[in-house]
């Protein structure tokens, strides 16, 4: 993801979540957060979805994943997660964590199919409706790609 994607990412986020990140949040992630990494799915210059994580030492924590409602169910979310997991492994990540609403069964099923498992519940984690969150972990990231090199971002 680049800074140019931030407005569209904020729009997708707002159309998908009751407590969305703002444009300023995405701009901060792109410009100032040294641990933030994001991958995108695009078609014809249109942002179809994105996934992000904070990479800190051996841990990668998923911050958000969004797929445009018009193209959900086509495997884009899976591809984004797999790409993010590879990115984390390439940067030395050993495991990935995330929170997911207990009512979000499609996301839970996706995460389980990628090797994530529930480790605990965060009671009343979501402020909008006091819903619990499952904390999930995946400790089977793919092998790092030998030829990986990270391109510097230009603001």
KEKE-3310 file (N, C-alpha, C; in steps of 0.2 Angstrom, whole numbers, plus 5000, padded with zeros to 4 digits):
npx = (5004:5002:5004:4996:4985:4978:4966:4956:4958:4953:4940:4935:4937:4928:4916:4915:4916:4910:4918:4928:4945:4952:4955:4967:4972:4977:4986:4995:5000:5006:5015:5022:5023:5035:5034:5023:5015:5008:4998:4990:4975:4972:4963:4963:4968:4959:4956:4953:4954:4963:4976:4984:4998:5007:5024:5034:5049:5049:5035:5020:5007:4990:4982:4971:4960:4952:4940:4932:4915:4908:4916:4918:4920:4927:4939:4949:4951:4958:4969:4975:4978:4987:4997:5001:5005:5016:5024:5027:5034:5045:5051:5056:5047:5039:5027:5010:4997:4980:4964:4947:4930:4918:4906:4909:4909:4913:4926:4933:4932:4940:4953:4955:4957:4969:4978:4977:4973:4962:4967:4963:4950:4945:4936:4922:4928:4926:4921:4909:4898:4901:4905:4913:4930:4939:4956:4967:4980:4994:5006:5013:5019:5024:5040:5053:5056:5070:5075:5069:5067:5064:5056:5059:5048:5040:5035)
npy = (4994:5011:5029:5035:5026:5028:5036:5028:5016:5020:5023:5010:5004:5012:5008:4995:4993:4996:5004:5012:5014:5030:5042:5049:5040:5030:5037:5040:5027:5024:5035:5037:5026:5015:5001:4996:4987:4984:4976:4975:4972:4975:4980:4986:4998:5000:4999:4984:4977:4976:4972:4973:4974:4975:4973:4967:4962:4945:4944:4946:4957:4957:4971:4976:4969:4971:4968:4974:4974:4971:4962:4951:4934:4929:4924:4934:4939:4928:4927:4940:4938:4927:4933:4943:4935:4929:4940:4944:4933:4934:4945:4940:4936:4925:4921:4925:4936:4940:4949:4945:4947:4938:4935:4935:4924:4920:4926:4920:4907:4908:4911:4900:4891:4894:4891:4897:4898:4898:4907:4914:4923:4940:4949:4959:4967:4975:4991:4997:4988:4980:4968:4952:4947:4935:4930:4926:4915:4911:4900:4894:4900:4903:4898:4909:4919:4917:4927:4939:4956:4971:4985:5002:5014:5028:5044)
npz = (5000:4997:5000:4992:4991:5003:5004:4997:5005:5017:5014:5010:5022:5030:5025:5029:5042:5059:5067:5060:5054:5051:5038:5042:5050:5041:5034:5043:5046:5033:5032:5044:5053:5058:5059:5052:5039:5024:5012:4996:4985:4969:4955:4939:4943:4954:4971:4978:4990:5006:5017:5033:5044:5060:5061:5073:5079:5081:5080:5071:5070:5065:5059:5052:5039:5024:5012:4997:4997:4986:4979:4988:4993:4983:4985:4988:5000:5006:4998:5001:5015:5014:5007:5016:5027:5021:5019:5032:5036:5028:5033:5045:5054:5065:5070:5069:5075:5079:5082:5082:5079:5088:5082:5069:5058:5045:5044:5054:5050:5038:5044:5052:5042:5037:5047:5059:5076:5090:5105:5116:5124:5122:5133:5129:5120:5108:5107:5101:5102:5113:5110:5112:5108:5099:5101:5090:5084:5073:5071:5060:5049:5032:5024:5023:5009:4999:4990:4993:4994:5002:4995:4997:5003:4996:5001)
capx = (5000:5006:5000:4990:4980:4975:4959:4952:4958:4949:4933:4933:4936:4921:4910:4915:4917:4907:4923:4933:4950:4951:4961:4973:4975:4980:4991:5000:5003:5010:5021:5026:5024:5040:5032:5017:5016:5001:4997:4984:4973:4970:4961:4962:4969:4954:4958:4948:4955:4970:4978:4989:5000:5013:5029:5038:5053:5046:5028:5017:5000:4986:4979:4965:4959:4946:4938:4926:4909:4906:4920:4919:4918:4931:4946:4953:4954:4963:4975:4978:4981:4993:5002:5003:5009:5023:5028:5029:5040:5051:5054:5058:5041:5039:5020:5005:4991:4974:4958:4941:4923:4916:4901:4912:4911:4917:4933:4935:4933:4946:4959:4957:4959:4976:4982:4976:4969:4960:4971:4959:4944:4945:4929:4919:4934:4923:4917:4903:4893:4904:4906:4920:4935:4944:4963:4970:4988:4996:5013:5015:5020:5028:5047:5055:5059:5077:5076:5065:5070:5059:5057:5058:5042:5041:5029)
capy = (5000:5018:5034:5036:5021:5029:5038:5023:5012:5023:5022:5003:5003:5015:5004:4988:4992:5001:5008:5012:5019:5037:5043:5051:5034:5027:5042:5039:5021:5025:5040:5037:5020:5010:4994:4995:4984:4983:4973:4977:4969:4980:4978:4992:5004:5001:4995:4979:4976:4977:4969:4976:4971:4978:4968:4969:4957:4939:4944:4951:4957:4959:4977:4976:4966:4973:4967:4977:4970:4969:4956:4946:4927:4927:4922:4940:4939:4923:4929:4945:4935:4923:4938:4946:4930:4928:4946:4943:4928:4937:4950:4937:4934:4918:4920:4931:4936:4945:4949:4944:4947:4931:4934:4935:4917:4919:4928:4915:4901:4909:4911:4893:4887:4897:4888:4901:4894:4903:4906:4916:4928:4947:4951:4966:4971:4980:4997:4999:4984:4976:4961:4949:4946:4929:4931:4920:4915:4906:4899:4891:4905:4900:4899:4916:4919:4919:4933:4944:4963:4976:4991:5008:5018:5035:5047)
capz = (5000:4996:5003:4987:4992:5009:5004:4996:5010:5022:5011:5011:5030:5033:5022:5031:5050:5063:5071:5055:5054:5047:5033:5045:5053:5036:5032:5048:5045:5027:5032:5050:5057:5055:5060:5048:5032:5021:5005:4993:4980:4965:4948:4934:4947:4959:4977:4980:4997:5009:5024:5036:5051:5063:5062:5078:5080:5078:5080:5067:5073:5060:5061:5048:5033:5021:5005:4995:4998:4979:4977:4993:4991:4977:4987:4988:5007:5007:4995:5005:5021:5012:5005:5022:5031:5017:5020:5039:5036:5024:5038:5051:5058:5067:5071:5068:5080:5077:5085:5077:5082:5089:5077:5062:5057:5039:5045:5059:5046:5034:5048:5054:5036:5036:5052:5065:5082:5096:5111:5122:5122:5125:5134:5128:5116:5103:5110:5098:5105:5119:5108:5113:5102:5099:5100:5087:5083:5068:5072:5055:5043:5027:5024:5020:5002:4999:4985:4995:4996:5003:4992:5001:5002:4994:5004)
cpx = (5004:5001:4995:4984:4976:4968:4954:4952:4953:4941:4931:4932:4930:4915:4909:4914:4913:4911:4929:4939:4949:4956:4967:4976:4980:4986:4997:5004:5008:5016:5025:5027:5029:5039:5026:5019:5009:5002:4990:4982:4970:4968:4960:4963:4964:4956:4952:4948:4962:4970:4984:4991:5006:5018:5034:5042:5050:5039:5025:5009:4996:4982:4972:4966:4952:4945:4932:4920:4907:4910:4921:4917:4922:4938:4951:4956:4959:4969:4979:4982:4987:4999:5005:5007:5016:5027:5031:5035:5046:5055:5056:5053:5041:5031:5016:4999:4986:4969:4952:4935:4921:4910:4903:4914:4915:4924:4936:4937:4940:4953:4960:4959:4967:4980:4981:4972:4968:4964:4967:4954:4946:4938:4927:4924:4931:4919:4910:4897:4895:4905:4913:4924:4939:4951:4965:4977:4989:5004:5016:5016:5025:5035:5048:5058:5066:5079:5072:5069:5064:5060:5055:5052:5043:5035:5025)
cpy = (5006:5023:5036:5032:5023:5031:5032:5017:5014:5022:5015:5002:5005:5011:4997:4988:4998:5006:5008:5016:5025:5037:5045:5045:5030:5031:5041:5033:5021:5029:5039:5031:5015:5003:4992:4992:4983:4980:4975:4972:4974:4977:4985:4998:5005:4996:4990:4977:4977:4973:4972:4973:4975:4972:4971:4962:4951:4939:4949:4951:4961:4965:4977:4972:4968:4971:4970:4972:4967:4963:4951:4939:4925:4925:4928:4940:4934:4925:4935:4942:4931:4927:4941:4941:4929:4934:4946:4938:4930:4942:4947:4935:4927:4916:4926:4930:4941:4944:4948:4944:4940:4930:4934:4928:4916:4921:4922:4908:4902:4908:4904:4889:4889:4895:4892:4897:4899:4901:4909:4921:4935:4949:4958:4970:4976:4985:4998:4995:4979:4969:4958:4948:4939:4932:4925:4920:4909:4906:4895:4895:4901:4902:4906:4915:4921:4925:4939:4950:4968:4983:4997:5012:5025:5039:5051)
cpz = (5000:4999:4998:4988:4998:5009:5002:5001:5016:5020:5012:5018:5032:5030:5025:5039:5053:5067:5066:5057:5050:5042:5036:5048:5047:5034:5037:5047:5039:5028:5038:5054:5055:5055:5055:5041:5030:5014:5002:4987:4975:4958:4944:4938:4953:4965:4978:4987:4999:5015:5026:5043:5053:5064:5067:5080:5077:5077:5074:5069:5067:5062:5058:5041:5030:5014:5003:4995:4991:4976:4982:4991:4985:4979:4988:4996:5009:5004:4999:5011:5019:5011:5012:5027:5027:5019:5027:5039:5033:5029:5044:5056:5059:5068:5070:5073:5077:5082:5080:5081:5083:5084:5070:5059:5050:5040:5049:5054:5041:5038:5050:5048:5035:5042:5059:5070:5087:5102:5117:5119:5126:5126:5132:5124:5112:5107:5108:5101:5111:5117:5110:5107:5104:5097:5096:5085:5077:5069:5066:5048:5038:5028:5021:5013:5001:4995:4987:4997:4997:4999:4997:4999:5000:4997:4998)
residu = (UNK:UNK:UNK:UNK:UNK:UNK:UNK:UNK:UNK:UNK:UNK:UNK:UNK:UNK:UNK:UNK:UNK:UNK:UNK:UNK:UNK:UNK:UNK:UNK:UNK:UNK:UNK:UNK:UNK:UNK:UNK:UNK:UNK:UNK:UNK:UNK:UNK:UNK:UNK:UNK:UNK:UNK:UNK:UNK:UNK:UNK:UNK:UNK:UNK:UNK:UNK:UNK:UNK:UNK:UNK:UNK:UNK:UNK:UNK:UNK:UNK:UNK:UNK:UNK:UNK:UNK:UNK:UNK:UNK:UNK:UNK:UNK:UNK:UNK:UNK:UNK:UNK:UNK:UNK:UNK:UNK:UNK:UNK:UNK:UNK:UNK:UNK:UNK:UNK:UNK:UNK:UNK:UNK:UNK:UNK:UNK:UNK:UNK:UNK:UNK:UNK:UNK:UNK:UNK:UNK:UNK:UNK:UNK:UNK:UNK:UNK:UNK:UNK:UNK:UNK:UNK:UNK:UNK:UNK:UNK:UNK:UNK:UNK:UNK:UNK:UNK:UNK:UNK:UNK:UNK:UNK:UNK:UNK:UNK:UNK:UNK:UNK:UNK:UNK:UNK:UNK:UNK:UNK:UNK:UNK:UNK:UNK:UNK:UNK:UNK:UNK:UNK:UNK:UNK:UNK)
# end
